Every structure is written in structure tokens, then in C-alpha cells.
Amino acid sequence: MYTYNEFDEGFVRTRVAQFRQQVERRLDGSLTEDEFRPLRLMNGVYLQLHAYMLRVAIPYGTLDSAKMRQLAYLAERWDKGYGHFTTRQNIQYNWPKLPDVPDMLDALADVDMHAIQTSGNTIRNVTADHFAGASADEIEDPRPIAELLRQWSTDHPEFQFLPRKFKIAVTGSPNDRAVTRSHDIGLRMVRNATGEPGFEVLVGGGLGRTPMIGQVIRDFLPKADLLPYCEAIVSAWNTFGRRDNKFKARIKITVHEMGIDAFRDIVEARFAEIRPEFSGVDQALLASIEAEFAPPAFRTAATDAFDARYASDPVFRAWADTNLARHRAEGYAIATISLKTPGETPGDATADQMRVMADLAERYGHDELRISHEQNVILPHVHRADLPAIYDALKAAGLATANVGLASDIIACPGMDYCALATARSIPVAQQIALRFEELQLEHEIGEIKIKISGCINACGHHHVGHIGILGLDRAGVENYQITLGGDHTETAAIGERTGPGFAYDEIVPAIERLIDAYLDLRDGQDETFIETYRRLGMAPFKVALYGEEAQTGGRARAA
């Protein structure tokens, strides 16, 4: 894990001191809100519906027990006792008072954390695969690359006033868990014909008002060329991106209007111009960063305790089957801690729960935690011998829900409960869907399914790439929820297709139930997932379930 050096420490403390002065000037009236707005956004401070909101960066989703305990401290000291983990691997505090924010930032700096560039028209927090460094399918741990990108992009003098925000995601696995195809730049580690690792570079992805899947601009980019090539991409967009209309200012629009071939020509020309300026210095830096991401000293131990508990305890077995993933080290597992207990707010964790997760990481998990874009927390390195004790501690803290990847593991933005941009509620809809499927006891029969909900067209809930996506909108002062089907956030990424007219607030949960009911009737055996059934049959039978006469006259799930 990366540790701040003297430069990092000085840089962050200076930024906090600068912002403290800016807050004082805002409070005494020396700065108007219009003047203060760009300054606070550069430091992760938003003005939401009810209060200011502080968004804290968790670069590439990695933190340790000390950082998690400090996040718990911030929640108790300056907020309402909880934090909200987001789809960009950040954490948000929804109730800070503006005079307290500099103190919060100082407290973050105490544990090598910050809120710089978590907002504004700049390069945002670099995200990565939440199983990085642990997964059995990984080519290389991508986090050193993500850290290199973070250092390059932070306070970059050319990229502080971009046409719009800019997002980068990186994965070291052929199985994409980082949603790379929905980012402005997506980096997927691949091997060339000689086995050398490098990156497939995608450009022009994004969700929001105009969702697009990123296009390949380079099939293979050597690691040594990564920084100058990324700089060439951002520089080209900074030059040619539109600034006349903020809705058309993202790089996806530039690529779409120019065409990928023309944009590639501009990038390659810029790359050829600036490549000599890097002179390998970034590779020396990368080597020093890589040393800080050395894998932990994995231990050898018997798994008898896990095996016995798995055989005798069906509740533990359900959790293990659902929430564990294959680790690259013998005897180890990756454990996902669900923050999606039915009825609770997706992505929220209390200060006490954060401390429990910190304790478990320190005692059993080589002192590492990860935040996923799916708003869950991961213990990436846990020995199977320790899983019974981990499970018992999670259960006592209300964190042992066995639903990862199932219907109640819903991605949801804060929606109109918090966000000034939202046009509809997201959290209550997600809660009602989760509670309904818990009541029906159908989750495990349904199997893997990705339900995602956004409270406005900005798509912070990633609804476009949900197997079932829900978009809340305002229709003449009334909440209306559109449904999309067939979205996919993985290496086979796809934008979901809209089913038809939207549904009222009190109609959306029954509509989702009809979709699931139809799937259970239509699937070709229990092993065929929702997305596989949709791809095999297309939209037509699901539209019948939603809008046709059959959808109004019964069904197994509704009868239950």
C-alpha cells in the first residue's frame, strides 16, 4: 500500500491550509458563493439539498485499518455517525458544517488521505478492480499503475480546468470488474504475442445524459508509454473538446463527433511529440511505487475449521457461497462484506461498522480493505481458517448479509434524499425492491442479477449498465421511473435498452417483480442467468410482462 512521502505530506497540508483560509473568507463574506464554488469543488466539497457534502478520495479503492478507523472518527465527530461509499470508490459525508471541513481534511491528512480532485472539471479519483492484487484471474496488480496515474494527474497544471470532469479506471484482469468501458479512459491489462503485459486503451466511454461504450484507441500499449499516452489523450480532448455546452463537453462527445480514427490520429501525433519528454523518469517512479504494493506474506494453515462450519451451518454456507471469491493464494479467499442489508441504505456504513471492518482487516486480513464500485467493502486476503470468526464478527455488526451479486445487492445513488441534482428518489426504491425479494425468498432462485438505480440522468447509480436499470425522472412534478434491460458493466459491456413508458413511484417495485417473474418462467434451466435469458430472447417477452395484459393478471412471484 502506498505511503505518503515528505512531498505528499507537505502538498496535502498546504492544500488544507489554503482551503482553511478560503473557508474563512467565505464565512466573513470576502468571497461570494459564486467565487467560493470552484475553490470548494477542487477540495471535494459540494452544496447539496440540505447541507454541504464532503467527498473523500479512496484512491483505487485501497485502504488499511488506520484509514478506515479515521473515516469512522470523521463520521462520529463531524457528521451523523455514518458515511456513504460511492460507485467511484469514494466515501461521502452528507452533513458536515462548512467551518468544520478544514479540520476534517486535516484529520484525513493524518492518515495519508485527502479530498483533492474528487470534484470539479479535472481528473477525478482513479478507480481500479476491487479484487486487485488478490484475484486468481489477474495478470498483474494494477494499483501501482493507478497510483502512478494519481500522482501524475493531481494538480497537473494543464488539466485543472478541463471542459468537464474526467474519469480513469484500470484493471489487471481480463474479467473487467472496474467498469473500464464506461470511463473517459479505460485501461485493461493484456498480453501481446510475446507475453509482455501492457494495456488495451479505451477512450470515450461514459454514462449520464448520453451513455456510450468506450472505443479501443490502442490494442496494446506498453506500460512504459502509459503516462505520455494518457497525457496525449487528455491534452487532445482539452484542445478540441467542446466548451460551448456542458452537456456536450465530455470526451465521449468529442470522439463521437470526430470519429475514433480522426481522434486517434490527433492523439498519436501528440504522443509522438511529448513521448521524449518523459525520458523514462516515470518508470523509475513506477518501480518505487511497485515496491510498496508487494503482496503480503501469505501463511499456510489447515482449513478444517472452515470445512467443518461449512458442512454444519447452512447460514454460514450460504454466506460463503455468495460472498467469497477465488484468491490466487492457496487456502485464501476474497471476502466481500455487503453494505446492502435489505431495508438499509445501499452503501452506508456506520462508524461502529467501519471499526469492525478495520479490526477484522488488522487481525485477519493483512491490514487491507477495498471499496468496490458496487458500494461494498472487501477483505481481499483472508485465510479460510479465519472465515468462521470473521463471519461471526460481521453477523454481530449487521454486516453478514449473504447477497453479493443477487437481487438485493443494488447499486443506488443518494437520489433526492440528498442530491441537489436528483429528480427522483433512489434509496427508498432500492430498499423496497430488496425488502420485497427478501419477503418472497426468491433471491437464490433468481441467482446473479445486477439491478442499478439512479435518481437523475447523471447516472451515478450506473443504471445504464445494469441488467435491470432504473432511472428516476421528474414528469410534471411527479416521480417517474424508466426501466432499461440488458446493460452490462463487464468486458462484454453494453448499454441497456429502454423498455417503454416509465412507472410511477408506487408502480416501480411491482414492475420489477413482473420482470423477475417473467425471467423465472422464460429461463432455460436454473443455471441460465437473467442477462443470458435476455440476450437469448431479446426485449419482447419482457415488454409483455411489463405492459401486456398478461402482466396484469397474476404470476408466481406476485401470488407469493
C-alpha positions as CSV (number, residue, x, y, z in Angstrom):
1,M,0.0,0.0,0.0
2,Y,1.3,3.4,-0.9
3,T,2.6,5.6,1.9
4,Y,3.0,9.3,1.7
5,N,6.5,10.7,1.4
6,E,7.7,14.1,2.6
7,F,6.5,15.7,-0.6
8,D,3.0,14.2,-0.4
9,E,2.6,15.2,3.2
10,G,3.7,18.8,2.5
11,F,1.5,19.1,-0.6
12,V,-1.7,17.9,1.2
13,R,-1.1,20.0,4.3
14,T,-0.5,23.1,2.2
15,R,-3.8,22.4,0.3
16,V,-5.6,22.1,3.6
17,A,-4.1,25.4,4.9
18,Q,-5.1,27.1,1.7
19,F,-8.7,25.8,1.9
20,R,-8.9,26.8,5.5
21,Q,-8.2,30.4,4.5
22,Q,-10.7,30.2,1.7
23,V,-13.4,28.9,4.1
24,E,-12.7,31.8,6.5
25,R,-13.0,34.3,3.6
26,R,-16.3,32.7,2.6
27,L,-17.6,32.9,6.2
28,D,-16.7,36.5,6.7
29,G,-18.2,37.5,3.3
30,S,-14.9,38.2,1.5
31,L,-15.8,35.5,-1.0
32,T,-19.3,35.2,-2.6
33,E,-20.7,31.7,-3.1
34,D,-20.0,32.0,-6.9
35,E,-16.4,32.8,-6.1
36,F,-16.1,30.1,-3.5
37,R,-17.7,27.4,-5.5
38,P,-14.8,26.4,-7.7
39,L,-12.4,26.5,-4.7
40,R,-14.6,24.2,-2.6
41,L,-15.1,21.8,-5.6
42,M,-11.4,21.5,-6.0
43,N,-11.3,20.2,-2.4
44,G,-14.3,17.8,-2.7
45,V,-16.9,20.0,-1.0
46,Y,-20.4,20.1,-2.6
47,L,-23.5,22.1,-1.5
48,Q,-26.3,19.5,-1.6
49,L,-30.0,19.7,-0.9
50,H,-29.8,20.0,2.9
51,A,-26.1,20.7,3.7
52,Y,-22.6,20.7,2.5
53,M,-21.2,17.3,1.5
54,L,-17.6,16.2,1.6
55,R,-16.4,13.6,-0.8
56,V,-13.2,11.8,0.3
57,A,-10.9,10.0,-2.2
58,I,-10.0,6.4,-1.6
59,P,-7.6,6.0,-4.5
60,Y,-8.2,2.8,-6.4
61,G,-10.4,1.7,-3.5
62,T,-7.5,0.6,-1.2
63,L,-7.2,1.5,2.5
64,D,-6.0,-0.1,5.7
65,S,-7.4,-0.3,9.2
66,A,-6.0,3.1,10.3
67,K,-7.6,4.9,7.4
68,M,-11.0,3.1,8.0
69,R,-10.9,4.0,11.7
70,Q,-10.2,7.6,10.8
71,L,-13.2,7.6,8.4
72,A,-15.3,6.3,11.4
73,Y,-13.9,9.1,13.5
74,L,-14.9,11.7,10.9
75,A,-18.4,10.2,10.8
76,E,-18.9,10.5,14.6
77,R,-17.0,13.7,15.1
78,W,-18.4,15.9,12.3
79,D,-21.3,14.0,10.7
80,K,-24.3,11.9,11.9
81,G,-22.4,8.7,12.6
82,Y,-22.2,7.2,9.2
83,G,-20.6,7.5,5.7
84,H,-21.8,6.6,2.2
85,F,-19.5,4.6,0.0
86,T,-19.9,5.5,-3.7
87,T,-19.5,4.0,-7.2
88,R,-16.2,5.8,-7.6
89,Q,-14.7,4.1,-4.5
90,N,-15.0,7.3,-2.5
91,I,-16.8,7.9,0.8
92,Q,-19.2,10.9,1.2
93,Y,-20.2,12.7,4.4
94,N,-23.6,14.3,3.9
95,W,-23.9,16.6,6.9
96,P,-20.6,18.4,7.7
97,K,-20.7,22.1,8.7
98,L,-18.6,24.3,6.5
99,P,-16.4,25.7,9.3
100,D,-15.5,22.1,10.3
101,V,-14.4,20.9,6.8
102,P,-10.8,22.1,7.1
103,D,-10.5,20.2,10.4
104,M,-11.9,17.1,8.7
105,L,-9.3,17.5,5.9
106,D,-6.5,17.8,8.5
107,A,-7.7,14.7,10.2
108,L,-7.6,12.9,6.8
109,A,-4.1,14.1,6.2
110,D,-3.1,12.5,9.5
111,V,-3.6,9.1,7.8
112,D,-2.5,9.9,4.3
113,M,-5.9,10.7,2.8
114,H,-7.4,13.7,1.1
115,A,-10.4,15.0,-0.9
116,I,-8.4,16.7,-3.7
117,Q,-10.0,16.4,-7.2
118,T,-13.0,14.4,-6.0
119,S,-15.0,17.1,-7.8
120,G,-14.6,19.8,-10.4
121,N,-13.5,19.8,-14.1
122,T,-10.4,17.8,-13.6
123,I,-9.1,14.3,-13.5
124,R,-11.1,12.5,-10.7
125,N,-10.2,9.7,-8.3
126,V,-8.6,6.9,-10.3
127,T,-10.5,3.7,-9.8
128,A,-9.5,0.1,-10.1
129,D,-10.6,-3.5,-9.8
130,H,-11.6,-4.1,-6.1
131,F,-10.0,-7.6,-6.2
132,A,-6.7,-6.1,-7.4
133,G,-3.6,-8.0,-6.1
134,A,-5.7,-10.9,-4.9
135,S,-7.8,-12.3,-7.7
136,A,-6.8,-15.6,-9.3
137,D,-7.5,-14.3,-12.8
138,E,-5.2,-11.3,-12.6
139,I,-2.3,-10.7,-15.0
140,E,-0.7,-8.1,-12.7
141,D,-1.8,-5.9,-9.8
142,P,-3.0,-2.7,-11.5
143,R,-2.8,-0.5,-8.4
144,P,0.8,0.7,-8.9
145,I,-0.3,2.0,-12.3
146,A,-3.3,3.6,-10.7
147,E,-1.1,5.3,-8.1
148,L,1.2,6.5,-10.9
149,L,-1.8,8.0,-12.6
150,R,-2.9,9.6,-9.4
151,Q,0.4,11.3,-8.9
152,W,0.6,12.4,-12.5
153,S,-2.9,13.8,-12.5
154,T,-3.0,15.5,-9.1
155,D,-2.6,19.3,-9.6
156,H,-1.5,18.8,-13.2
157,P,-1.1,22.3,-14.4
158,E,-2.6,21.7,-17.8
159,F,-5.6,19.7,-16.6
160,Q,-7.1,21.7,-13.7
161,F,-9.7,23.5,-15.9
162,L,-10.8,20.8,-18.4
163,P,-14.0,21.1,-20.4
164,R,-15.7,18.7,-17.9
165,K,-14.8,16.1,-15.3
166,F,-12.6,13.2,-16.5
167,K,-12.5,9.7,-15.1
168,I,-10.0,6.9,-15.5
169,A,-10.3,3.2,-14.5
170,V,-7.8,0.4,-14.6
171,T,-8.0,-3.4,-14.3
172,G,-5.3,-6.0,-14.4
173,S,-7.6,-8.8,-15.2
174,P,-9.3,-10.0,-18.4
175,N,-12.5,-10.1,-16.4
176,D,-13.4,-6.5,-16.0
177,R,-14.6,-5.6,-12.5
178,A,-13.7,-1.9,-12.9
179,V,-16.3,-0.8,-15.5
180,T,-13.4,0.4,-17.7
181,R,-15.6,0.6,-20.8
182,S,-17.8,3.3,-19.2
183,H,-14.9,5.7,-18.4
184,D,-13.3,8.5,-20.3
185,I,-10.1,6.4,-20.3
186,G,-10.3,2.7,-19.6
187,L,-7.2,0.6,-19.2
188,R,-7.4,-3.2,-19.4
189,M,-4.2,-5.1,-18.9
190,V,-3.5,-7.6,-21.7
191,R,-0.5,-9.5,-23.0
192,N,0.9,-9.2,-26.5
193,A,2.1,-12.0,-28.7
194,T,5.4,-12.3,-26.8
195,G,3.7,-12.4,-23.4
196,E,4.6,-8.8,-22.4
197,P,2.0,-7.2,-20.2
198,G,0.6,-3.9,-21.4
199,F,-2.8,-2.2,-21.8
200,E,-5.7,-2.1,-24.2
201,V,-6.6,1.5,-24.1
202,L,-10.3,2.5,-24.4
203,V,-11.5,6.1,-24.8
204,G,-14.8,7.9,-24.9
205,G,-16.9,5.8,-22.5
206,G,-19.3,7.3,-20.1
207,L,-22.9,7.2,-18.8
208,G,-25.1,10.1,-17.9
209,R,-27.2,12.1,-20.4
210,T,-25.6,10.4,-23.4
211,P,-24.4,6.9,-22.5
212,M,-21.6,5.4,-24.6
213,I,-19.3,2.5,-24.5
214,G,-15.6,3.3,-24.8
215,Q,-13.8,2.5,-28.1
216,V,-10.4,0.9,-28.5
217,I,-7.8,3.6,-29.4
218,R,-4.8,1.3,-28.9
219,D,-4.9,-2.5,-28.9
220,F,-1.7,-2.8,-27.0
221,L,0.2,0.0,-25.2
222,P,3.5,-0.9,-23.4
223,K,3.5,0.1,-19.8
224,A,6.4,2.4,-20.4
225,D,4.3,4.5,-22.7
226,L,1.3,4.8,-20.4
227,L,1.7,8.3,-18.9
228,P,2.7,10.1,-22.1
229,Y,-0.2,8.3,-24.0
230,C,-2.7,9.3,-21.3
231,E,-1.4,12.8,-21.4
232,A,-1.8,12.9,-25.1
233,I,-5.4,11.8,-24.9
234,V,-6.3,14.3,-22.2
235,S,-4.3,17.1,-24.0
236,A,-6.1,16.4,-27.3
237,W,-9.5,16.5,-25.7
238,N,-8.6,19.6,-23.7
239,T,-7.8,21.3,-27.0
240,F,-10.7,20.0,-29.2
241,G,-13.4,19.3,-26.6
242,R,-16.4,21.5,-26.6
243,R,-16.8,24.2,-24.1
244,D,-19.9,25.9,-25.5
245,N,-22.3,23.3,-24.0
246,K,-21.5,21.4,-20.8
247,F,-23.8,18.6,-21.9
248,K,-21.6,18.0,-24.9
249,A,-18.2,18.7,-23.2
250,R,-17.2,15.2,-22.3
251,I,-14.6,13.3,-24.3
252,K,-17.2,10.8,-25.5
253,I,-18.9,13.5,-27.5
254,T,-15.6,14.7,-29.0
255,V,-14.8,11.1,-30.0
256,H,-18.3,10.6,-31.4
257,E,-18.3,13.8,-33.4
258,M,-14.7,13.4,-34.7
259,G,-14.8,9.6,-35.1
260,I,-12.4,7.3,-33.4
261,D,-9.9,7.2,-36.3
262,A,-9.6,11.0,-36.5
263,F,-9.3,11.3,-32.8
264,R,-6.7,8.6,-32.7
265,D,-4.6,10.4,-35.3
266,I,-4.6,13.6,-33.2
267,V,-3.6,11.6,-30.1
268,E,-0.8,9.7,-31.8
269,A,0.6,12.9,-33.2
270,R,0.6,14.5,-29.7
271,F,2.0,11.3,-28.2
272,A,4.9,11.4,-30.7
273,E,5.6,15.0,-29.7
274,I,5.6,14.5,-25.9
275,R,6.9,11.0,-25.5
276,P,10.6,12.1,-25.4
277,E,9.8,14.5,-22.6
278,F,9.2,11.6,-20.2
279,S,12.6,10.0,-20.7
280,G,11.8,7.0,-18.5
281,V,11.6,9.1,-15.3
282,D,8.1,7.9,-14.8
283,Q,9.3,4.2,-15.0
284,A,11.8,4.8,-12.1
285,L,8.9,6.3,-10.1
286,L,6.7,3.3,-11.1
287,A,9.3,0.9,-9.9
288,S,9.5,2.6,-6.5
289,I,5.7,2.5,-6.3
290,E,5.5,-1.2,-7.2
291,A,7.8,-2.0,-4.2
292,E,5.1,-0.6,-1.9
293,F,2.5,-2.9,-3.3
294,A,4.4,-6.1,-2.6
295,P,1.9,-9.0,-1.7
296,P,1.6,-9.8,2.0
297,A,3.3,-12.8,3.5
298,F,0.6,-15.4,3.0
299,R,0.5,-18.1,5.6
300,T,-0.1,-21.8,5.4
301,A,-2.7,-23.2,7.7
302,A,-5.3,-26.0,7.8
303,T,-8.8,-25.2,6.7
304,D,-10.5,-27.7,9.0
305,A,-12.4,-25.0,10.9
306,F,-13.9,-23.6,7.7
307,D,-14.7,-27.0,6.3
308,A,-16.5,-28.1,9.5
309,R,-18.5,-24.9,9.8
310,Y,-19.4,-25.0,6.1
311,A,-20.7,-28.6,6.4
312,S,-22.7,-28.0,9.6
313,D,-24.1,-24.4,9.3
314,P,-26.3,-23.7,6.3
315,V,-26.4,-20.0,7.0
316,F,-22.6,-19.7,7.0
317,R,-22.6,-21.9,3.9
318,A,-25.0,-19.5,2.1
319,W,-22.7,-16.6,3.0
320,A,-19.6,-18.4,1.9
321,D,-21.2,-19.5,-1.4
322,T,-22.3,-15.9,-2.2
323,N,-19.8,-13.6,-0.7
324,L,-16.5,-15.3,-1.3
325,A,-14.4,-15.3,-4.4
326,R,-11.4,-17.3,-5.5
327,H,-8.0,-16.0,-4.3
328,R,-4.7,-16.5,-6.1
329,A,-3.0,-18.0,-2.9
330,E,-3.7,-21.5,-1.7
331,G,-6.0,-21.6,1.3
332,Y,-7.1,-17.9,0.9
333,A,-10.3,-16.3,-0.2
334,I,-11.6,-12.8,-1.1
335,A,-14.5,-11.9,1.2
336,T,-17.0,-9.2,0.2
337,I,-18.8,-7.5,3.0
338,S,-22.2,-6.5,1.8
339,L,-23.4,-3.0,2.7
340,K,-26.8,-3.9,1.3
341,T,-28.8,-5.4,4.2
342,P,-32.4,-5.3,2.9
343,G,-34.2,-2.2,4.2
344,E,-30.9,-0.3,4.8
345,T,-29.4,2.4,2.6
346,P,-27.1,0.8,-0.1
347,G,-23.5,1.8,0.5
348,D,-24.0,3.3,4.0
349,A,-21.8,2.1,6.9
350,T,-22.0,3.3,10.5
351,A,-18.9,4.4,12.4
352,D,-19.2,1.2,14.6
353,Q,-19.4,-0.9,11.4
354,M,-16.3,0.8,10.0
355,R,-14.4,0.0,13.1
356,V,-15.5,-3.7,13.0
357,M,-14.2,-3.9,9.4
358,A,-11.0,-2.2,10.4
359,D,-10.5,-4.7,13.3
360,L,-11.1,-7.6,11.0
361,A,-8.7,-6.4,8.4
362,E,-6.0,-5.8,11.0
363,R,-6.5,-9.2,12.8
364,Y,-7.3,-11.5,9.9
365,G,-6.8,-9.6,6.6
366,H,-3.1,-8.5,6.3
367,D,-4.4,-5.0,7.2
368,E,-6.0,-4.4,3.8
369,L,-9.5,-3.3,2.8
370,R,-11.0,-2.4,-0.5
371,I,-14.1,-0.4,-1.6
372,S,-15.9,-1.7,-4.6
373,H,-17.7,0.4,-7.3
374,E,-20.7,-1.7,-6.2
375,Q,-20.7,0.0,-2.8
376,N,-19.4,-2.9,-0.8
377,V,-16.3,-3.4,1.3
378,I,-13.8,-6.2,0.6
379,L,-11.3,-8.1,2.7
380,P,-9.0,-9.1,-0.1
381,H,-6.7,-11.5,1.7
382,V,-8.3,-13.8,4.3
383,H,-7.4,-17.3,5.1
384,R,-10.2,-19.8,5.1
385,A,-9.3,-20.9,8.6
386,D,-10.3,-17.5,9.8
387,L,-13.6,-17.2,8.0
388,P,-15.8,-18.6,10.7
389,A,-14.5,-16.0,13.2
390,I,-14.8,-13.2,10.5
391,Y,-18.4,-14.2,9.7
392,D,-19.4,-14.3,13.4
393,A,-18.0,-10.8,13.9
394,L,-19.8,-9.5,10.8
395,K,-23.0,-11.0,11.9
396,A,-22.8,-9.3,15.2
397,A,-22.3,-6.0,13.4
398,G,-25.2,-6.5,11.0
399,L,-22.7,-7.0,8.1
400,A,-23.2,-10.7,7.2
401,T,-25.9,-10.4,4.6
402,A,-25.4,-13.2,2.0
403,N,-26.5,-11.3,-1.1
404,V,-23.4,-10.3,-3.1
405,G,-24.4,-10.3,-6.8
406,L,-28.1,-11.1,-6.0
407,A,-31.3,-9.0,-6.4
408,S,-30.9,-7.0,-3.2
409,D,-27.2,-6.1,-3.9
410,I,-28.5,-3.0,-5.6
411,I,-26.3,0.0,-6.6
412,A,-28.1,3.2,-5.8
413,C,-27.1,6.8,-5.8
414,P,-28.3,9.1,-3.0
415,G,-31.1,10.5,-5.1
416,M,-33.5,13.1,-4.0
417,D,-32.9,12.3,-0.3
418,Y,-29.6,14.2,-0.5
419,C,-28.5,15.3,-4.0
420,A,-29.3,18.7,-5.4
421,L,-29.3,17.4,-8.9
422,A,-31.7,14.5,-8.4
423,T,-35.1,14.4,-9.9
424,A,-36.5,11.4,-8.1
425,R,-35.8,9.2,-5.0
426,S,-33.4,6.2,-5.4
427,I,-32.8,5.0,-1.9
428,P,-36.4,4.2,-1.0
429,V,-36.9,2.3,-4.3
430,A,-33.8,0.3,-3.7
431,Q,-34.9,-0.5,-0.1
432,Q,-38.4,-1.6,-1.3
433,I,-37.0,-3.9,-4.0
434,A,-34.6,-5.5,-1.6
435,L,-37.3,-6.0,1.1
436,R,-39.7,-7.4,-1.5
437,F,-37.4,-10.1,-2.7
438,E,-36.4,-10.9,0.9
439,E,-40.1,-11.4,1.6
440,L,-40.5,-13.6,-1.4
441,Q,-37.4,-15.7,-0.6
442,L,-36.5,-15.8,-4.3
443,E,-33.1,-14.3,-4.4
444,H,-31.1,-17.5,-4.5
445,E,-33.5,-19.0,-7.0
446,I,-33.1,-15.9,-9.2
447,G,-29.3,-16.1,-9.0
448,E,-26.9,-13.5,-10.3
449,I,-28.5,-10.2,-11.4
450,K,-27.4,-6.6,-11.4
451,I,-30.0,-4.1,-10.5
452,K,-28.9,-0.4,-10.5
453,I,-30.8,2.7,-9.9
454,S,-30.1,6.4,-10.5
455,G,-32.2,9.4,-9.3
456,C,-31.4,11.5,-12.4
457,I,-29.8,11.4,-15.8
458,N,-26.3,11.9,-14.4
459,A,-26.3,8.1,-13.8
460,C,-24.3,8.0,-10.6
461,G,-26.1,4.7,-9.9
462,H,-24.8,3.2,-13.2
463,H,-28.3,2.3,-14.3
464,H,-27.3,2.2,-18.0
465,V,-25.1,-0.9,-17.4
466,G,-27.4,-2.8,-15.1
467,H,-29.1,-6.0,-16.2
468,I,-32.1,-4.1,-14.9
469,G,-31.6,-0.4,-14.8
470,I,-33.9,2.1,-13.2
471,L,-33.8,5.9,-13.9
472,G,-35.9,8.2,-11.8
473,L,-37.1,11.3,-13.5
474,D,-39.5,14.2,-12.9
475,R,-42.5,14.3,-15.1
476,A,-44.6,17.4,-14.4
477,G,-43.7,17.3,-10.8
478,V,-44.3,13.6,-10.4
479,E,-41.6,10.9,-10.0
480,N,-41.5,8.6,-13.0
481,Y,-39.1,5.6,-13.3
482,Q,-37.9,4.3,-16.6
483,I,-36.6,0.8,-16.9
484,T,-33.7,-0.4,-19.1
485,L,-32.8,-4.0,-19.8
486,G,-29.6,-5.8,-21.0
487,G,-26.9,-3.4,-19.7
488,D,-23.5,-4.9,-18.8
489,H,-20.6,-3.3,-17.0
490,T,-18.0,-6.1,-17.7
491,E,-15.7,-6.9,-20.6
492,T,-18.8,-7.5,-22.7
493,A,-20.1,-4.1,-21.8
494,A,-23.5,-2.9,-23.2
495,I,-25.9,0.0,-22.7
496,G,-29.3,-1.2,-21.6
497,E,-32.3,-0.7,-23.8
498,R,-35.3,1.3,-22.6
499,T,-38.4,-0.9,-22.3
500,G,-41.0,1.8,-22.9
501,P,-43.1,4.2,-20.7
502,G,-42.0,4.8,-17.2
503,F,-43.7,3.8,-14.0
504,A,-45.0,5.8,-11.0
505,Y,-43.2,5.6,-7.7
506,D,-45.8,3.1,-6.3
507,E,-45.7,1.1,-9.5
508,I,-41.9,0.5,-10.0
509,V,-41.5,-2.3,-7.4
510,P,-44.4,-4.4,-8.9
511,A,-42.9,-3.8,-12.3
512,I,-39.5,-5.1,-11.3
513,E,-41.3,-8.1,-9.8
514,R,-43.1,-8.8,-13.0
515,L,-39.8,-8.8,-14.9
516,I,-38.3,-11.3,-12.4
517,D,-41.4,-13.4,-12.6
518,A,-41.1,-13.5,-16.4
519,Y,-37.4,-14.4,-16.2
520,L,-38.1,-17.4,-13.9
521,D,-40.7,-18.6,-16.4
522,L,-38.5,-18.0,-19.5
523,R,-35.1,-19.1,-18.5
524,D,-33.6,-22.3,-20.0
525,G,-32.8,-24.1,-16.7
526,Q,-31.8,-22.8,-13.3
527,D,-28.2,-22.1,-14.5
528,E,-29.2,-19.5,-17.1
529,T,-28.9,-16.1,-15.6
530,F,-31.1,-13.1,-16.2
531,I,-28.8,-11.5,-18.6
532,E,-28.3,-14.7,-20.6
533,T,-32.0,-15.1,-20.9
534,Y,-32.4,-11.6,-22.0
535,R,-29.7,-12.0,-24.6
536,R,-31.2,-15.2,-25.9
537,L,-34.8,-13.9,-26.2
538,G,-34.5,-10.2,-26.5
539,M,-36.8,-7.5,-25.2
540,A,-40.2,-8.7,-26.5
541,P,-41.2,-11.2,-23.7
542,F,-40.1,-8.8,-21.0
543,K,-42.2,-5.9,-22.5
544,V,-45.2,-8.2,-22.4
545,A,-44.5,-8.8,-18.8
546,L,-44.3,-5.1,-18.1
547,Y,-47.0,-3.7,-20.3
548,G,-49.1,-6.5,-21.8
549,E,-52.4,-7.9,-20.5
550,E,-50.6,-11.0,-19.1
551,A,-48.6,-8.7,-16.7
552,Q,-51.9,-7.6,-15.0
553,T,-53.4,-11.0,-14.3
554,G,-51.1,-12.8,-11.9
555,G,-47.8,-14.7,-11.7
556,R,-45.9,-16.9,-9.4
557,A,-43.9,-14.2,-7.6
558,R,-47.0,-11.9,-7.1
559,A,-49.1,-14.7,-5.9
560,A,-46.4,-15.5,-3.3
